[in-house]
Amino acid sequence: MVACNSEGRLVPKLISFDVFGTLIDMRGSAEPILRSVLGAHAAIDIAALWEHWEARNIARYWEPYRSYREICAASLAESFAHFKLPLPPTLIERYFAAFSQMLCFAEVAGTLERLARRNPLALVSNIDDDLLAATPLGRTVDLVCTAERARGYKPNGTLFRYLIAHAPCAREDILHCGQSQFTDLVGGKPLGLNIVWVNRRGLARDASVPRPDYEIADLGQLLGRVAL
């Protein structure tokens, strides 16, 4: 476990973050694209389509490595077929192009700025390098771990093993923060990582998912738990 100081605050030697959904408002940034192309299908539940797409992506993360772009395109086609919708041929490229316009959640910049004064920071993302590079995070970090570099994804542990291998400290001194119970918790807890579940949507934890070490509603709440 990450050590605590005399005030009971955590003293990690590296804080790592999932990116999309944890730092970046992925749904808020990308859902308007779906809405714009599905205007003629007003009865379609955009949130349900998104959930199906995300679930199919996660299922493919367990398979032999393919790029995020390939996985995303295949899962999007499958989701449109599931909802019996015609897939616009340019939609996936519009989605990838939107990475350069995605926005961080409101509290992210200030939180990372304060944490970085004392702690090395890392990114751990199920993404291709070029898409992460295009994403406007507004700062650099000390360590970048992507699925492309690890040649694998979070839920089967490949990406987290890459983090552990490249971290400047032991795994018990890493504090990882992520929003996905099915990738961050499922992938990280069995490897002995300390996981903060950033449960922005107030979801119930699935019975199959390991319990996080900590749970917060937004990243700003991390400031009340970590030594600054």
URQUI-V138061 format. One record per residue. N is the residue number from 1. RES is the residue in three letters. PHI is phi in whole degrees, 0 to 359 (999 if undefined). D_FIRST is the distance of its C-alpha to the first C-alpha in whole Angstrom. Layout:
N RES PHI D_FIRST
N RES PHI D_FIRST
This chain:
1 MET 999 0
2 VAL 298 4
3 ALA 292 6
4 CYS 242 9
5 ASN 273 13
6 SER 294 15
7 GLU 268 16
8 GLY 82 13
9 ARG 270 12
10 LEU 290 10
11 VAL 234 10
12 PRO 286 9
13 LYS 256 12
14 LEU 203 13
15 ILE 247 13
16 SER 248 15
17 PHE 225 17
18 ASP 298 20
19 VAL 257 23
20 PHE 273 26
21 GLY 104 25
22 THR 256 22
23 LEU 263 24
24 ILE 260 27
25 ASP 283 29
26 MET 298 30
27 ARG 294 32
28 GLY 297 34
29 SER 276 35
30 ALA 261 36
31 GLU 300 37
32 PRO 302 41
33 ILE 294 41
34 LEU 299 42
35 ARG 297 44
36 SER 293 46
37 VAL 269 47
38 LEU 252 47
39 GLY 303 49
40 ALA 279 52
41 HIS 239 50
42 ALA 300 49
43 ALA 282 48
44 ILE 286 45
45 ASP 277 42
46 ILE 299 40
47 ALA 298 36
48 ALA 293 37
49 LEU 298 38
50 TRP 298 35
51 GLU 298 33
52 HIS 295 35
53 TRP 299 34
54 GLU 298 31
55 ALA 297 30
56 ARG 290 33
57 ASN 300 31
58 ILE 298 28
59 ALA 300 30
60 ARG 286 31
61 TYR 297 27
62 TRP 279 27
63 GLU 277 30
64 PRO 308 31
65 TYR 303 31
66 ARG 227 33
67 SER 297 33
68 TYR 302 32
69 ARG 302 35
70 GLU 294 37
71 ILE 300 34
72 CYS 299 35
73 ALA 295 39
74 ALA 295 39
75 SER 290 37
76 LEU 296 39
77 ALA 299 42
78 GLU 295 41
79 SER 292 40
80 PHE 296 43
81 ALA 295 45
82 HIS 301 43
83 PHE 268 44
84 LYS 56 48
85 LEU 245 48
86 PRO 287 49
87 LEU 273 47
88 PRO 300 48
89 PRO 296 48
90 THR 262 47
91 LEU 298 44
92 ILE 295 41
93 GLU 288 42
94 ARG 296 42
95 TYR 296 39
96 PHE 297 38
97 ALA 296 40
98 ALA 287 38
99 PHE 302 35
100 SER 289 36
101 GLN 251 37
102 MET 289 34
103 LEU 245 32
104 CYS 286 29
105 PHE 298 28
106 ALA 302 30
107 GLU 272 26
108 VAL 293 25
109 ALA 301 27
110 GLY 294 26
111 THR 294 22
112 LEU 296 22
113 GLU 299 24
114 ARG 291 22
115 LEU 296 19
116 ALA 291 21
117 ARG 294 22
118 ARG 238 19
119 ASN 240 17
120 PRO 297 18
121 LEU 240 18
122 ALA 224 18
123 LEU 249 20
124 VAL 226 19
125 SER 224 23
126 ASN 284 25
127 ILE 210 28
128 ASP 275 30
129 ASP 302 30
130 ASP 292 34
131 LEU 289 33
132 LEU 294 30
133 ALA 298 32
134 ALA 281 34
135 THR 278 32
136 PRO 280 32
137 LEU 279 29
138 GLY 84 30
139 ARG 197 28
140 THR 262 27
141 VAL 231 23
142 ASP 279 22
143 LEU 214 21
144 VAL 242 23
145 CYS 237 22
146 THR 239 24
147 ALA 299 25
148 GLU 297 29
149 ARG 289 27
150 ALA 278 25
151 ARG 60 28
152 GLY 178 26
153 TYR 244 24
154 LYS 294 20
155 PRO 298 21
156 ASN 269 22
157 GLY 92 19
158 THR 301 21
159 LEU 292 20
160 PHE 290 16
161 ARG 295 17
162 TYR 296 19
163 LEU 303 17
164 ILE 299 14
165 ALA 292 18
166 HIS 255 19
167 ALA 291 16
168 PRO 276 16
169 CYS 204 13
170 ALA 287 10
171 ARG 300 9
172 GLU 290 5
173 ASP 260 7
174 ILE 267 9
175 LEU 244 9
176 HIS 257 12
177 CYS 242 14
178 GLY 207 17
179 GLN 264 20
180 SER 261 21
181 GLN 294 19
182 PHE 273 21
183 THR 239 20
184 ASP 290 17
185 LEU 284 15
186 VAL 297 18
187 GLY 277 17
188 GLY 269 13
189 LYS 297 11
190 PRO 297 13
191 LEU 269 12
192 GLY 86 8
193 LEU 281 8
194 ASN 275 6
195 ILE 242 10
196 VAL 259 12
197 TRP 273 15
198 VAL 272 18
199 ASN 268 21
200 ARG 299 24
201 ARG 262 26
202 GLY 62 25
203 LEU 283 25
204 ALA 282 24
205 ARG 286 21
206 ASP 295 23
207 ALA 299 23
208 SER 275 22
209 VAL 261 19
210 PRO 299 16
211 ARG 288 14
212 PRO 288 12
213 ASP 284 9
214 TYR 215 12
215 GLU 225 15
216 ILE 227 18
217 ALA 269 21
218 ASP 203 22
219 LEU 293 20
220 GLY 301 22
221 GLN 293 19
222 LEU 296 16
223 LEU 296 18
224 GLY 276 18
225 ARG 247 14
226 VAL 253 13
227 ALA 296 15
228 LEU 245 18
